[in-house]
Amino acid sequence: MGNSSSSLSLLSPFSLSRATYSLESWLVGFARETLVEVCQQGVTVGHLSITDSQGTYSFGNSDLEKGQHVTIQVVNDTFWTRVLFGGDLGFSEAYLVGDIEISDLKGVIDLWLDNRSGLTGLSTLAARAISTISAFSSAFLGQTHTRSRLNVIASYDTSNALFQCFLSKEMQYSCGLWDTPEYGVKGDLLFGPTDGDLESAQERKLHHVLKAARVKPGDRVLEFGTGWGALAITAAKDFGCSVETFTLSIEQKKLAEERIRAAGLQDMINVHLCDYRDLPASFEKSFDAFVSIEMVEHVGSKHYNTYFKVIDWALKSEKASAVVTGTTLPEARWTAYQEEDFIRRYMWPNSSLPSPTCLITAATAASNSRLELESVENHGAHYPRTLRTWGRKLEANFPQWRDAVIKDQPALQDPAELEAFLRKWRYMFVYAAAGFAKGYITCHMLTWRREHLAPVDCA
């Protein structure tokens, strides 16, 4: 009985609480010690200073003239375990929930990318196992009809008001093209932003895509990925085309149709809430051009052939063209098994970036060479300014859109939820901009044409 009583006393709430606290403390200490050692060896470019309840830890070169200098204030010691078990994804989560305060968000992401090869120790076995499972799931299961719809709900059905807060007036959610009137891709850094610069860059992008497709009055255009109708409206209004455009977002369809009616173009544009694999039989060989702006990232490598088979099936047999733009991975970094990171977890679930060669190979095979590659353009240099501009507009405009966004997402009435929500978008703009600026990701536009369609310079 004495032994039984002793055993029961060990299970008292106080004892369990103390044991749990001791385990948490041990884990935090272990995580801190491990990550400090990794950073001491891995941070060789720039300087990082981390302060927590135990002190300040400095890494890298403290010379102010040599590289980026960033300070992190640890608000909650769970930061250490988040990063140990979650790697860069864990770091982003620590920022989202307020476990840390960062002196320069862009600076810390730049520092991470500049030292990435030396910080591989941050990606632990547990973190890699979780992200690898996600990668294999996307690669083997692909984007099924149900999964595609769920991904759209997470990505685009959140709140139209939110996107109205930071997009340009035509609501184009893709890379703009910056030119001399806006002083190029770094004009905002050199001379500051100007009124209407984003609108100019996005209008230039839409016209560039449609000119590449060689559309003309009376042409029939097929679009995958409606967004809020920017390209369809431009094609109808400025080029005299009729458009059949497809989306999986209920919210986007609703607002796109409102904007189309406001422009008086409802007789020229039809918006379909439908998966691209379920086109009506009447669409076979009936389109002069296909266009898609930054939707291919949601197709998945397993379905690239299907994607281009549908395009080939829908385009006329002669004198037709296809233009696809999308965020891409450099050839050397591309793999079908893309591990989960901040973007794939919190912004575009299960998305998978192609490489240009993947798309070119799939288009050739799926069309039996009926789609002839005409051109490949790299627009990656234009994306950082686009993202910087969205970030500035979010900060400037959110106060006036706050009530509308909260109406769409009532959970944001909680100040903590709202702050995490805004931090997610701030992090995305900076995280993606750094990736484009340093060449870890890029953005391509690919153009194909049918036989007997004259090259663009001769059209």
QUIZI-V688648 format. One line per field, one symbol per residue. ss: DSSP state (H for helix, E for strand, C for the rest). psi: psi as a letter, one per 40 degrees, with the letter a starting at -180 (. if undefined). burial: + if it has 16 or more other C-alpha atoms within 10 Angstrom, else -. Layout:
BEGIN
ss->???
psi->???
burial->???
END
This chain:
BEGIN
ss->CHHHHHHHHHCCHHHHHHHHHHHHHHHHHHHHHHHHHHHHHHCCCCEEEEEECCEEEEEECCCCCCCCEEEEEECCCHHHHHHHHHHHHHHHHHHHCCCEEECCHHHHHHHHHHCHHHHHHHCCHHHHHHHHHHHHHHHHHCCCHHHHHHHHHHHCCCCHHHHHHHCCCCCCCCCCCCCHHHCCCCHHHHHCCCCCHHHHHHHHHHHHHHHHCCCCCCCEEEEECCCCCHHHHHHHHHHCCEEEEEECCHHHHHHHHHHHHHCCCCCCEEEEECCHHHCCHHHCCCECEEEEECCHHHCCHHHHHHHHHHHHHHECCCCCEEEEEEEECCHHHCCCCCCCCHHHHHHCCCCCCECHHHHHHHHHHHCCCCCEEEEEEECHHHHHHHHHHHHHHHHHHHHHHHHHHHHHCHHHHCHHHHHHHHHHHHHHHHHHHHHHHCCCCEEEEEEEECCCCCCHHHC
psi->dddddddddeeiddddddddddddddddddddddddddddddhehahhhhhaeeahhiiahehdegiihiihhhdheeddddddeeadddddddddefeihhdhddddddddddeddefdedgidddddddddddddddddagidddddddddddeedhddddddeiidefhgihihhaddefaeeddddeiiiheddddddddddddddddefiiheihhhhhgdbfedddddddddefiihhihiehdddddddddddddefedeehhhhgiieefiideehfeidihihhfddeediddedddddddddddiidifiihhhiihiiiddehidghihaddededgheihhiidddddddddddefeehhhdihihedeeddddddddddddddeddeedddddddgddedhdddddddddddddddddddddddeediahihhhiiiiehiidee.
burial->--------------------------+++-++--++-+++-+++++++-+-+-----+++++----++++++++--++++++++++++++++++++++++-+--+++++++++++--++-+++---++--++-++-+++--++----++++++--+++++++++++++-++++++++++--+++++++----+---+++++++-+++-++-+++++--+++++++++++++++++++-+++++++++++++++--++-++----++-+++++++++-------++++++++++++++++++-+++++++++++++++-++++++++++++---+++++++++++++++++++++++-+++-+++-++--+++++-+-++++++++++++++-++---+--++-+++-----+-----+-+-++++++++++++++++---+++++++++++--------
END
